């Protein structure tokens, strides 16, 4: 019994040390959320910066929960009317977009 307790405490400490960085990392990577067809919500976590991402279907009401600024565009290939979203900002429901870029240059 005397050996079991120190081993259990050591293993518990190791488990805590291993899981703590994982929890902290997941808290930092908040998603970019939008509404798709039929009101279904979609999201992307950890999007690449500086790369244009085109949508495969209708998208509206974007919410930028990431820590990067984003721009959504009315047309594919990051063309057309653009709407800027600061980190934590949500666009009105009537903002429809077909492509987006994070951390624009």
Secondary structure, DSSP 4 states (H G I P E B T S, - for coil): -HHHHHHHHHHHHHHHHHHHHHHHHHHH-PPEEEE-GGG-EEEESSPPBT--EEEEEEEEEEEE-SSS-EEEEEETTTEEEEEEE-TT-B--TT-EEEEEEES--
